Amino acid sequence: YYIYGRKHGDMERDYNAFQIPARYYSSGPGNFRDVNQNRRNDLFFSPFVKDYNIRIFFNLIQVDGQNPLNVRPNSFHADLKEAQEVLAEEKDMGDLTAISNLIKSYEPSVLYTYLRDELELGKEDADRIFTKILGVSHQEIEANFGEGYWVDHWTYNVDLLENFSSIYPDEEEDLFFNREYYYFYSPVYVEPRSEKYCLLPDGKIRQYGAVDLKAAKEKCEKTGFDIKKTAYLSTKNGERITANLAEKIINLILVKFSTLDPEQMGIEMECEKPGWNDAMNGLPGLFASGVSESVELLRLVRYAREHLAKFENRSIQLLAKQMDLYKTIKKEMEKLSKNEETRFEYWDHVTSSREELRLAYKDFAENKKKDVDLHEILKVLAQMDEMLIDGLNRAKEAGKGILPSYLIHRVSGFTRCEEKNHLGFDKVKVSSFELETIPPFLEASARAYKLNNGFMGKKDYEAIKGSDLYDSTLHFYKTCASIDDAPFEIGRVHAFTKGWLERECNFLHMDYKYLLGLLKGGLYEEFFDEIKTNWVCNLDPYVYGRNPVEASSFIVPTCNPDSSKHGRGYFARLTGANAEILNMHVLLFAGEKIFKMEDGKFSFQLKPLLSKEFFDEEGQAAFLLFGRTNITYINKKRLDCYKGVKLTYVIDGDKYESVDGRLAYDIRDGKVTDIKVIIDEK
């Protein structure tokens, strides 16, 4: 349980309206994306977290692939009989009625504050009673719809999965098959194309009204449903629909794959909200799609292919409409591969199947499931992989060598319907689109390097560095190139001054995402060259204008009209960029897969990527693994580790060429407190 939290997870952003209660262990609500991505490194520092965050964020994925925005602190529910028994042991507690009512459903911060402030207990007594009540309680996830559905939120679940497999590869069977998951439910659902594709009075065709909040509110008033409370997809009689994690992963893949745009390049912004860059809020109305999200879908497909392959003899269960979507995708991919239909026809048929699933489960679900063998699903995943990489290659061509982050699909053919949508606009049926690109943004490339399969390489790096995405004076990267020629409708990003906030500035979070991409993509020489002018700890503080170990929201590039601001950091922001640099830290010092399970053998294997500059005069560099094991590298020859080195582990005076079996488990369990690693030439 995370004992402290707030919107975005960072306490220093005073420009973001927030409220947190004045209580011990004070916690407030956070946004799904921010909390999720900021926790992705937690296993490397606190391995006891295990699959806690996977359970939270996959339980919050709806059957239609969407998720709530507002994630609140988990609630605790005490077993009242057991609680009264442990409280009865406290002779001086007095009347137990009030506390018994409190602990039916509570936040730890409320309970502990009650013990200290209302009952006026000292710390020792309050801690003891607090511990006892927690010991007879269980947690429940708390979340609600919030204000909309974003196209990228689900993508951060991929990092949670990969990091779990890096630390607990031996527990994947339990992870995928032995826990009960649910589908979060909200009465707000994404409208079908027949409702949101509309003709404006000025003759333009737009995608407006993807969610009908008024109808959802009326529905809640009629049924008594509280949209601010956590709910899960259930049957008519209130029985929760359950799934295991493997089934939730496959459903998420199916839904997102069915959301590929009419050119099968990006994931459609079908739900009225953009992705990571909120300032691009006009894009959904332009039938836009995000290439960054199709990159992440490919990562999820490849994770599923790799980690479910060992269980290919098992089967999973899908709900009836999930099975229909699976069969439709399978059939339509086959037809498209044989040129039996156009890309538009493929998109039309698959989208219709997704809309049927959404409409069928917008209120409740029939608990009828069908078995499907994993080895058959793995074949479909392989076809998806091919189709996704083909789409990304075509997107890169459309972007003239730089992978575009956003694609606009202009309506080129339509028929007018004789009725209006809930916004009062005439409905239309679209029969064709034309692809339109806008100036490049950094995000898609930053994410695509993480594929690490040759799709992104040095040629892409040079193209990006030679473009307007790079500030050649200050030697850092910008969120986007000049958008002067981009349509004004793309979003409020146009309202910002050039080189300010998300418009053409060094938004540090994205700059660091790009550096992480270079590291994951194997461009090591380029990475170590770039951090000299991109990591804020290496900047001139008199230019940066603040403590050089403190991250900013953004740094002003030379395209900004005020030269006095060039190179200065604005708005302290310690989470987004920190999440990226902690990720870099893990990769540099430990590697991507710290533990492995191969042929029944469990092993511990460091793969440092450090350059020689990271070692001190004695050739040493050290870090703390899992917050408890001191690991010291001894690099007498000052070798660049990323070029490939031989490692010899020294544990309790004994030397090991490889560490496996019981000793590897002891390292993960924190029983080994000191490891020296001798680095030598291969």
C-alpha positions as MATLAB code, in Angstrom:
seq = 'YYIYGRKHGDMERDYNAFQIPARYYSSGPGNFRDVNQNRRNDLFFSPFVKDYNIRIFFNLIQVDGQNPLNVRPNSFHADLKEAQEVLAEEKDMGDLTAISNLIKSYEPSVLYTYLRDELELGKEDADRIFTKILGVSHQEIEANFGEGYWVDHWTYNVDLLENFSSIYPDEEEDLFFNREYYYFYSPVYVEPRSEKYCLLPDGKIRQYGAVDLKAAKEKCEKTGFDIKKTAYLSTKNGERITANLAEKIINLILVKFSTLDPEQMGIEMECEKPGWNDAMNGLPGLFASGVSESVELLRLVRYAREHLAKFENRSIQLLAKQMDLYKTIKKEMEKLSKNEETRFEYWDHVTSSREELRLAYKDFAENKKKDVDLHEILKVLAQMDEMLIDGLNRAKEAGKGILPSYLIHRVSGFTRCEEKNHLGFDKVKVSSFELETIPPFLEASARAYKLNNGFMGKKDYEAIKGSDLYDSTLHFYKTCASIDDAPFEIGRVHAFTKGWLERECNFLHMDYKYLLGLLKGGLYEEFFDEIKTNWVCNLDPYVYGRNPVEASSFIVPTCNPDSSKHGRGYFARLTGANAEILNMHVLLFAGEKIFKMEDGKFSFQLKPLLSKEFFDEEGQAAFLLFGRTNITYINKKRLDCYKGVKLTYVIDGDKYESVDGRLAYDIRDGKVTDIKVIIDEK';
ca = [
       0.000    0.000    0.000;
       1.358    3.391   -1.011;
       1.011    5.556    2.084;
       1.403    8.893    0.302;
       0.030   10.087   -2.981;
      -1.438   13.068   -4.797;
      -2.516   14.094   -8.283;
       0.408   13.346  -10.629;
       2.270   12.042   -7.576;
       4.471   15.103   -7.129;
       4.176   17.547   -4.257;
       5.931   20.506   -5.870;
       3.615   21.360   -8.776;
       1.756   24.249   -7.215;
       0.406   25.355  -10.590;
      -1.753   22.231  -10.761;
      -4.927   22.538   -8.699;
      -4.999   19.829   -6.068;
      -6.350   18.928   -2.670;
      -4.962   16.544   -0.107;
      -6.434   16.097    3.371;
      -4.576   17.297    6.467;
      -4.044   13.839    7.910;
      -1.279   11.442    8.853;
      -0.232    9.364    5.820;
      -2.143   11.940    3.782;
      -3.169   10.747    0.333;
      -5.285   12.102   -2.464;
      -6.412   11.011   -5.933;
      -4.069   10.668   -8.885;
      -4.441   10.271  -12.632;
      -4.179    6.766  -14.088;
      -1.341    7.566  -16.495;
       0.778    9.562  -14.060;
       0.562    7.178  -11.125;
       1.101    4.189  -13.408;
       4.232    5.446  -15.177;
       5.747    6.864  -11.994;
       5.562    3.431  -10.322;
       7.148    1.465  -13.132;
      10.585    1.315  -11.490;
       9.363    0.464   -8.002;
      10.205   -3.244   -8.218;
      13.894   -2.435   -8.647;
      13.902   -0.567   -5.346;
      11.154   -2.386   -3.431;
      10.730   -5.896   -4.864;
       8.105   -6.770   -2.228;
       5.662   -4.713   -4.329;
       5.583   -7.702   -6.723;
       2.394   -7.667   -8.850;
       0.548   -5.090   -6.708;
       0.541   -2.409   -9.413;
      -0.184   -4.913  -12.185;
      -3.331   -5.923  -10.293;
      -4.418   -2.325   -9.789;
      -3.902   -1.091  -13.318;
      -5.095   -4.194  -15.160;
      -8.207   -4.439  -12.994;
      -8.965   -0.867  -14.037;
      -8.914   -1.752  -17.752;
     -12.503   -1.965  -19.009;
     -13.778   -4.662  -21.345;
     -13.624   -2.087  -24.176;
      -9.978   -1.245  -23.443;
     -10.671    2.124  -21.793;
      -9.858    3.003  -18.186;
     -10.928    5.484  -15.497;
      -8.907    8.666  -15.096;
      -9.230    9.124  -11.358;
      -7.327    6.578   -9.240;
      -7.907    7.053   -5.527;
      -6.102    5.520   -2.537;
      -7.183    1.931   -1.986;
      -9.857    1.455    0.650;
      -9.426   -0.995    3.525;
     -12.217   -3.190    4.878;
     -11.846   -4.836    8.259;
     -13.316   -8.180    9.239;
     -15.456   -6.747   12.035;
     -15.553   -9.895   14.145;
     -11.775  -10.281   14.071;
     -11.309   -6.541   14.574;
     -13.484   -6.520   17.685;
     -11.536   -9.465   19.059;
      -8.184   -7.689   18.704;
      -9.619   -4.408   19.976;
     -11.059   -6.164   23.015;
      -7.481   -6.873   24.037;
      -6.987   -3.132   24.445;
      -8.206   -2.540   28.015;
      -8.301    1.258   27.850;
     -10.063    1.700   24.513;
     -13.460    2.475   26.006;
     -16.483    2.493   23.653;
     -15.647    0.521   20.519;
     -18.800    1.522   18.596;
     -17.329    4.514   16.805;
     -14.157    2.761   15.697;
     -16.113   -0.348   14.655;
     -18.237    1.773   12.324;
     -15.162    3.549   10.990;
     -13.274    0.420    9.983;
     -16.036   -1.096    7.845;
     -14.478    0.858    4.998;
     -11.599    3.235    5.628;
      -8.382    4.796    4.422;
      -5.371    4.198    6.665;
      -4.846    7.952    6.905;
      -8.376    8.402    8.326;
      -7.984    5.601   10.854;
      -4.573    6.649   12.111;
      -5.596   10.303   12.409;
      -8.668    9.183   14.376;
      -6.498    7.203   16.785;
      -4.086   10.076   17.321;
      -6.352   13.126   17.228;
      -9.798   11.898   18.278;
      -8.814    9.236   20.809;
      -5.657   11.215   21.715;
      -3.497    8.096   21.846;
       0.260    8.352   21.988;
       2.316    7.148   19.044;
       3.210    3.785   20.576;
      -0.406    2.894   21.424;
      -1.742    4.223   18.126;
       0.867    2.276   16.138;
       0.015   -0.949   17.953;
      -3.740   -0.662   17.424;
      -3.290    0.575   13.857;
      -1.169   -2.489   13.082;
      -3.721   -4.849   14.580;
      -6.619   -3.423   12.557;
      -4.615   -3.443    9.325;
      -3.819   -7.083   10.041;
      -7.494   -8.074    9.851;
      -8.313   -5.915    6.831;
      -8.202   -6.367    3.065;
      -7.732   -3.775    0.330;
     -10.090   -2.757   -2.458;
      -9.123   -0.707   -5.532;
     -10.840    2.675   -5.778;
     -11.271    4.655   -9.008;
     -13.862    6.512  -11.064;
     -14.428    7.773  -14.593;
     -13.116   11.310  -14.017;
     -13.446   13.349  -17.189;
     -12.623   11.267  -20.241;
     -10.689    8.493  -21.962;
      -7.142    9.035  -23.251;
      -5.618    7.060  -26.099;
      -2.339    6.230  -24.313;
      -3.148    5.364  -20.684;
      -3.093    1.599  -21.149;
       0.421    1.709  -22.657;
       2.121    2.105  -19.275;
       0.812   -1.313  -18.237;
       3.397   -2.796  -20.616;
       6.255   -1.464  -18.465;
       4.717   -3.038  -15.348;
       4.653   -6.434  -17.064;
       8.206   -6.223  -18.393;
       9.616   -5.149  -15.047;
       7.833   -7.955  -13.192;
       9.312  -10.494  -15.604;
      12.767   -9.002  -15.028;
      12.561   -9.695  -11.282;
      10.125  -12.618  -10.996;
      10.449  -14.692  -14.193;
       9.856  -17.814  -12.116;
       6.425  -16.634  -11.004;
       4.861  -15.902  -14.385;
       2.484  -18.871  -14.359;
       0.988  -17.653  -11.098;
       0.898  -14.103  -12.466;
      -0.959  -14.997  -15.656;
      -3.338  -17.728  -14.530;
      -3.826  -17.983  -10.764;
      -5.298  -14.629   -9.769;
      -8.792  -13.263  -10.237;
      -9.151  -10.040  -12.218;
     -12.167   -7.931  -13.117;
     -13.206   -5.410  -15.786;
     -13.734   -1.909  -14.468;
     -17.167   -0.545  -15.392;
     -18.347    2.973  -16.174;
     -21.701    4.040  -17.637;
     -19.741    6.405  -19.894;
     -18.868    4.542  -23.067;
     -17.423    5.520  -26.435;
     -20.135    6.092  -29.031;
     -20.109    4.186  -32.349;
     -19.116    5.948  -35.566;
     -22.771    6.312  -36.513;
     -23.191    8.724  -33.597;
     -19.932   10.698  -33.508;
     -19.137   11.168  -37.236;
     -20.908   14.399  -38.055;
     -21.322   17.316  -40.473;
     -20.741   20.782  -39.039;
     -22.668   23.872  -40.205;
     -19.558   25.075  -42.079;
     -19.493   21.877  -44.141;
     -16.590   20.187  -42.331;
     -16.754   16.550  -41.280;
     -15.537   15.946  -37.741;
     -15.554   13.321  -34.993;
     -17.386   15.057  -32.145;
     -19.388   13.711  -29.228;
     -17.450   10.488  -28.734;
     -18.766   10.327  -25.167;
     -22.264   11.468  -24.206;
     -21.843   12.677  -20.624;
     -25.388   14.012  -20.462;
     -26.849   10.602  -21.335;
     -24.542    8.934  -18.794;
     -25.690   11.346  -16.088;
     -29.345   10.719  -16.889;
     -28.717    6.984  -16.820;
     -27.097    7.242  -13.380;
     -30.011    9.297  -12.041;
     -32.487    6.749  -13.374;
     -30.687    3.667  -12.065;
     -29.201    5.142   -8.896;
     -25.671    4.296  -10.061;
     -22.984    6.417   -8.399;
     -20.406    7.277  -11.062;
     -17.959    8.364   -8.348;
     -17.806    4.862   -6.873;
     -15.752    1.920   -8.093;
     -17.738   -0.613  -10.107;
     -16.954   -3.672  -12.212;
     -18.650   -5.301  -15.180;
     -21.260   -7.710  -13.829;
     -24.123   -9.918  -14.893;
     -27.746   -8.826  -14.518;
     -27.888  -10.398  -11.072;
     -24.776   -8.552   -9.899;
     -22.198  -11.341  -10.283;
     -18.815   -9.880  -11.237;
     -17.321  -11.000  -14.535;
     -13.908  -12.472  -13.797;
     -10.802  -13.135  -15.859;
      -7.184  -14.013  -15.294;
      -4.346  -11.727  -16.337;
      -3.616  -13.663  -19.543;
      -7.227  -13.128  -20.609;
      -7.082   -9.439  -19.757;
      -3.871   -9.011  -21.742;
      -5.346  -10.758  -24.785;
      -8.552   -8.732  -24.563;
      -6.551   -5.503  -24.368;
      -4.536   -6.528  -27.434;
      -7.689   -7.430  -29.380;
      -9.450   -4.159  -28.580;
      -6.446   -1.945  -29.300;
      -5.554   -3.846  -32.473;
      -9.118   -3.314  -33.657;
      -8.562    0.424  -33.071;
      -5.868    0.732  -35.735;
      -6.680    3.587  -38.109;
      -7.921    3.122  -41.716;
      -4.285    2.808  -42.872;
      -3.362    0.456  -39.988;
      -0.537    2.776  -38.907;
      -1.671    4.406  -35.660;
      -4.196    3.831  -32.898;
      -7.313    5.915  -33.460;
      -8.126    8.718  -31.037;
     -11.692    7.468  -30.991;
     -12.507    8.654  -27.495;
     -12.172   12.465  -27.612;
      -8.851   12.688  -25.758;
      -5.306   12.617  -27.191;
      -2.281   10.852  -25.703;
       0.682   11.957  -23.585;
       0.697   15.462  -25.072;
      -2.594   16.830  -23.756;
      -2.065   20.080  -25.659;
      -2.924   18.180  -28.872;
      -6.530   18.060  -27.718;
      -7.972   18.971  -31.120;
      -6.637   15.871  -32.856;
      -9.494   13.475  -31.963;
     -11.935   15.686  -33.844;
      -9.747   15.361  -36.944;
     -10.024   11.538  -36.991;
      -6.375   11.456  -35.872;
      -4.382    8.447  -34.737;
      -1.314    8.026  -32.559;
       1.691    6.135  -33.893;
       3.245    6.142  -30.404;
       0.400    3.944  -29.224;
       0.769    1.441  -32.084;
       4.446    1.132  -31.074;
       3.328    0.289  -27.550;
       0.770   -2.187  -28.864;
       3.583   -3.937  -30.715;
       5.555   -4.068  -27.455;
       2.562   -5.651  -25.707;
       2.048   -8.158  -28.535;
       5.712   -9.142  -28.354;
       5.607   -9.433  -24.577;
       2.590  -11.751  -24.855;
       4.257  -13.818  -27.577;
       7.441  -14.276  -25.546;
       5.982  -14.853  -22.111;
       2.844  -16.834  -22.962;
       4.689  -19.152  -25.368;
       5.831  -21.385  -22.521;
       2.152  -21.950  -21.657;
       0.971  -22.617  -25.220;
      -0.639  -25.915  -24.222;
      -3.061  -24.074  -21.964;
      -6.275  -22.360  -22.966;
      -7.986  -19.196  -21.864;
     -11.621  -18.126  -21.869;
     -13.181  -15.197  -23.691;
     -16.644  -13.697  -23.391;
     -18.907  -14.184  -26.394;
     -18.273  -10.760  -27.971;
     -14.560  -10.968  -27.192;
     -14.518  -14.224  -29.118;
     -16.406  -12.593  -31.986;
     -13.824   -9.792  -32.114;
     -10.997  -12.346  -32.046;
     -12.522  -14.291  -34.948;
     -13.235  -11.126  -36.931;
      -9.665   -9.866  -36.594;
      -8.307  -13.272  -37.534;
     -10.553  -13.514  -40.622;
     -10.005   -9.927  -41.762;
      -6.210  -10.126  -41.390;
      -6.234  -13.188  -43.590;
      -8.357  -11.443  -46.236;
      -6.169   -8.328  -46.170;
      -2.994  -10.390  -46.547;
      -4.485  -11.974  -49.698;
      -5.565   -8.594  -51.101;
      -9.174   -9.711  -50.923;
     -10.202   -6.357  -49.460;
      -8.896   -2.806  -49.092;
      -7.397   -1.335  -45.947;
     -10.560    0.730  -45.525;
     -12.756   -2.369  -45.759;
     -10.580   -4.145  -43.195;
     -10.891   -1.153  -40.860;
     -14.646   -0.918  -41.371;
     -15.312   -4.581  -40.568;
     -13.010   -4.785  -37.538;
     -14.268   -1.479  -36.127;
     -17.863   -2.711  -36.434;
     -16.956   -5.799  -34.403;
     -15.421   -3.642  -31.663;
     -18.510   -1.441  -31.629;
     -20.691   -4.529  -31.209;
     -18.610   -5.604  -28.212;
     -18.904   -2.142  -26.674;
     -22.668   -1.943  -27.183;
     -23.209   -5.482  -25.920;
     -21.389   -4.816  -22.650;
     -22.284   -1.186  -22.038;
     -24.585   -2.220  -19.150;
     -23.823   -5.801  -18.121;
     -22.502   -9.069  -19.552;
     -23.738  -12.604  -19.910;
     -21.289  -14.812  -18.047;
     -20.898  -17.190  -20.974;
     -17.316  -17.902  -21.948;
     -15.656  -19.873  -24.688;
     -12.318  -21.656  -24.593;
      -9.569  -20.755  -27.015;
      -6.180  -22.467  -27.135;
      -3.156  -20.280  -26.478;
      -1.162  -21.882  -29.287;
      -3.843  -20.621  -31.708;
      -3.755  -17.166  -30.146;
       0.032  -17.114  -30.481;
      -0.327  -17.632  -34.234;
      -2.679  -14.655  -34.437;
      -0.258  -12.582  -32.345;
       2.498  -13.392  -34.848;
       0.290  -12.066  -37.683;
      -0.461   -8.959  -35.628;
       3.272   -8.416  -35.144;
       3.831   -8.477  -38.911;
       0.942   -6.140  -39.585;
       2.017   -3.652  -36.911;
       5.634   -3.455  -38.099;
       4.399   -3.040  -41.683;
       2.193   -0.153  -40.562;
       5.076    1.489  -38.710;
       7.312    1.206  -41.762;
       4.657    2.833  -43.923;
       4.168    5.540  -41.287;
       7.886    6.300  -41.368;
       7.685    6.650  -45.139;
       4.733    9.018  -44.763;
       6.822   11.033  -42.295;
       9.622   11.283  -44.874;
      12.121    9.346  -42.808;
      11.070   10.450  -39.306;
       8.405    8.364  -37.619;
       5.372   10.652  -37.186;
       3.694   10.761  -33.797;
       0.341   11.840  -35.185;
      -1.608   11.131  -38.358;
      -4.716   12.994  -39.491;
      -7.334   11.255  -41.616;
      -9.313   13.762  -43.662;
     -12.713   12.603  -44.834;
     -12.714   12.396  -48.633;
     -16.021   10.620  -49.148;
     -19.243   10.455  -47.152;
     -23.019   10.249  -47.279;
     -25.291   12.389  -45.158;
     -27.760   10.679  -42.819;
     -31.247   11.995  -42.124;
     -30.823   12.376  -38.373;
     -28.775   14.314  -35.858;
     -26.412   13.169  -33.113;
     -26.675   14.124  -29.447;
     -24.796   17.362  -30.120;
     -27.333   18.425  -32.737;
     -25.078   17.865  -35.767;
     -26.094   15.914  -38.863;
     -24.774   12.357  -38.808;
     -22.700   11.092  -41.729;
     -21.369    7.763  -42.939;
     -17.751    8.004  -44.082;
     -16.700    6.015  -47.154;
     -13.064    7.128  -47.535;
     -10.216    9.046  -45.891;
      -7.058   10.766  -47.089;
      -3.907   10.638  -44.965;
      -2.342   13.885  -43.781;
       0.846   14.291  -41.742;
       1.899   17.199  -39.555;
       5.421   18.281  -38.494;
       7.239   15.626  -36.463;
       6.942   15.206  -32.706;
       9.581   13.353  -30.700;
       7.308   10.916  -28.882;
       6.832    8.136  -31.431;
      10.576    7.865  -32.090;
      11.337    7.893  -28.352;
       9.000    4.957  -27.849;
       9.977    3.108  -31.028;
      13.651    2.780  -30.025;
      12.428    0.563  -27.171;
      11.450   -2.094  -29.704;
      15.193   -2.771  -30.048;
      14.765   -4.872  -33.180;
      16.428   -2.796  -35.871;
      13.311   -0.800  -36.712;
      14.986    2.317  -35.295;
      18.714    2.773  -35.735;
      21.524    5.223  -36.315;
      19.987    6.466  -39.557;
      16.857    7.509  -37.650;
      18.977    9.128  -34.945;
      20.839   11.193  -37.523;
      17.614   12.197  -39.278;
      16.100   13.404  -36.002;
      19.251   15.245  -34.970;
      19.376   16.922  -38.366;
      15.780   18.079  -38.118;
      13.997   20.882  -36.286;
      13.436   18.441  -33.406;
      16.984   19.269  -32.292;
      18.230   22.586  -30.941;
      21.720   22.750  -32.438;
      22.723   25.716  -30.259;
      21.783   24.292  -26.846;
      22.280   20.679  -27.999;
      19.068   19.160  -26.706;
      15.804   17.814  -28.130;
      12.444   19.489  -28.429;
       8.973   18.026  -28.026;
       8.157   18.898  -31.622;
       9.438   20.706  -34.679;
       7.932   24.025  -35.751;
       4.155   23.715  -36.022;
       3.621   27.027  -37.809;
       2.280   25.166  -40.829;
       0.224   22.628  -38.861;
      -3.580   23.059  -38.773;
      -4.732   25.303  -35.958;
      -7.319   22.652  -35.054;
      -4.708   20.213  -33.760;
      -5.125   21.702  -30.299;
      -4.313   24.323  -27.727;
      -0.609   23.747  -28.400;
      -1.018   26.552  -30.955;
      -1.940   28.959  -28.153;
       1.520   28.719  -26.563;
       4.480   30.867  -27.541;
       7.112   28.996  -29.554;
       9.510   27.233  -27.211;
       7.124   27.313  -24.248;
       5.341   24.426  -22.523;
       4.469   21.635  -24.987;
       5.098   23.761  -28.065;
       8.542   23.290  -29.603;
      10.300   23.259  -26.220;
      12.559   20.857  -24.379;
       9.804   19.257  -22.344;
      12.204   17.408  -20.074;
      10.005   14.369  -19.583;
       9.922   13.727  -23.349;
      13.601   14.596  -23.799;
      14.436   11.959  -21.186;
      12.041    9.489  -22.821;
      14.092    9.911  -25.986;
      17.373    9.328  -24.141;
      15.909    6.205  -22.542;
      14.888    5.079  -26.018;
      18.456    5.471  -27.292;
      19.692    3.358  -24.390;
      17.082    0.641  -24.881;
      17.633    0.724  -28.620;
      21.345   -0.041  -28.294;
      22.646    3.335  -29.503;
      25.118    3.484  -26.645;
      27.733    5.795  -28.128;
      25.012    8.255  -29.076;
      23.409    7.999  -25.631;
      26.596    8.819  -23.738;
      27.278   11.707  -26.067;
      23.766   13.122  -25.627;
      23.618   13.016  -21.826;
      26.454   15.554  -21.684;
      24.047   18.258  -22.857;
      20.633   16.756  -22.017;
      20.894   15.545  -18.425;
      20.277   18.609  -16.268;
      23.014   17.566  -13.832;
      25.477   18.306  -16.648;
      24.065   21.750  -17.476;
      25.591   25.093  -16.558;
      23.508   26.206  -13.538;
      23.965   29.855  -14.474;
      22.244   29.145  -17.784;
      19.800   26.555  -16.437;
      18.825   28.969  -13.673;
      18.253   26.416  -10.912;
      19.904   23.614   -8.967;
      21.327   21.299  -11.664;
      20.082   18.179   -9.883;
      16.500   19.457   -9.951;
      14.369   18.634  -12.965;
      12.117   21.185  -14.641;
       8.872   20.878  -16.483;
      10.582   22.334  -19.553;
      13.726   24.120  -20.719;
      13.398   27.007  -23.160;
      15.052   26.427  -26.586;
      16.454   29.049  -28.942;
      13.257   29.206  -31.029;
      11.657   31.180  -28.192;
      11.540   34.911  -29.058;
      12.973   35.936  -25.656;
      16.710   35.206  -25.815;
      17.105   35.901  -22.087;
      15.166   32.699  -21.394;
      17.171   30.390  -23.657;
      18.438   27.376  -21.731;
      16.496   28.178  -18.553;
      14.347   25.608  -16.794;
      10.830   26.473  -15.675;
       8.461   24.892  -13.150;
      10.019   22.371  -10.788;
       8.808   18.934  -11.761;
      10.324   15.887  -10.151;
       8.258   12.920  -11.322;
       7.979   12.448  -15.088;
      11.638   13.121  -15.834;
      12.685   11.254  -12.691;
      10.737    8.170  -13.752;
      12.738    8.161  -16.986;
      16.127    8.766  -15.355;
      15.490    6.060  -12.747;
      14.741    3.735  -15.647;
      18.051    4.762  -17.237;
      19.778    4.165  -13.890;
      18.468    0.597  -13.730;
      19.545   -0.181  -17.293;
      22.987    1.405  -16.901;
      23.869   -0.311  -13.635;
      21.931   -3.574  -13.721;
      20.553   -4.282  -17.196;
      17.100   -5.082  -18.512;
      16.613   -8.641  -17.244;
      18.196   -9.064  -13.835;
      16.839  -12.569  -13.244;
      16.169  -15.309  -15.775;
      14.360  -18.626  -15.759;
      15.681  -20.918  -18.494;
      15.325  -24.696  -18.716;
      14.142  -24.775  -15.120;
      17.217  -22.921  -13.851;
      16.849  -19.622  -12.013;
      19.796  -17.249  -12.413;
      20.982  -13.763  -11.496;
      22.745  -11.892  -14.259;
      23.864   -8.277  -14.291;
      24.465   -6.597  -17.625;
      25.843   -3.111  -16.932;
      25.936   -0.631  -19.800;
      28.158    1.923  -18.087;
      30.759    3.872  -20.013;
      34.231    4.258  -18.541;
      33.423    7.844  -17.482;
      31.087    6.493  -14.798;
      33.978    4.937  -12.841;
      36.071    6.830  -10.293;
      39.879    7.115  -10.214;
      40.135    3.660   -8.664;
      37.957    2.195  -11.393;
      34.932    1.671   -9.160;
      31.231    2.428   -9.460;
      28.546    1.259   -7.057;
      24.786    1.106   -6.665;
      22.219   -0.280   -4.257;
      20.069   -3.081   -5.665;
      16.581   -3.456   -4.186;
      17.492   -0.873   -1.583;
      19.508   -3.436    0.398;
      22.317   -5.078   -1.614;
      25.507   -3.074   -2.213;
      26.948   -3.880   -5.627;
      30.389   -2.520   -6.465;
      31.874   -2.796   -9.941;
      35.659   -2.989  -10.109;
      36.830   -1.865  -13.536;
      40.636   -1.546  -13.258;
      41.052   -1.417  -17.032;
      38.361    1.281  -17.324;
      36.472   -0.595  -20.021;
      33.229    0.542  -21.634;
      30.776   -2.041  -20.335;
      28.308   -1.574  -23.172;
      30.891   -2.940  -25.620;
      30.696   -6.314  -23.911;
      32.687   -7.383  -20.866;
      33.278  -10.424  -18.703;
      31.875  -10.287  -15.164;
      33.139  -12.213  -12.151;
      30.949  -12.073   -9.037;
      32.599  -12.064   -5.623;
      30.179  -13.024   -2.826;
      31.406  -13.772    0.701;
      34.921  -14.212   -0.664;
      33.922  -16.801   -3.260;
      34.120  -16.111   -6.995;
      31.417  -17.049   -9.492;
      31.334  -16.857  -13.267;
      27.560  -17.243  -13.070;
      25.105  -17.047  -10.199;
      22.138  -19.399  -10.166;
      20.016  -21.618   -7.982;
      19.769  -20.925   -4.257;
      22.294  -18.099   -4.343;
      20.267  -16.235   -6.987;
      17.153  -16.571   -4.843;
      19.071  -15.306   -1.813;
      20.082  -12.182   -3.737;
      16.473  -11.475   -4.670;
      15.356  -12.130   -1.095;
      17.880   -9.623    0.267;
      19.949  -12.203    2.116;
      23.102  -11.139    0.251;
      24.099   -7.650    1.348;
      27.344   -7.124   -0.572;
      28.489   -8.168   -4.059;
      31.691   -7.155   -5.805;
      31.750   -7.553   -9.574;
      35.101   -7.662  -11.363;
      34.937   -6.328  -14.909;
      37.380   -7.691  -17.452;
      37.726   -8.082  -21.191;
      35.682  -10.831  -22.786;
];
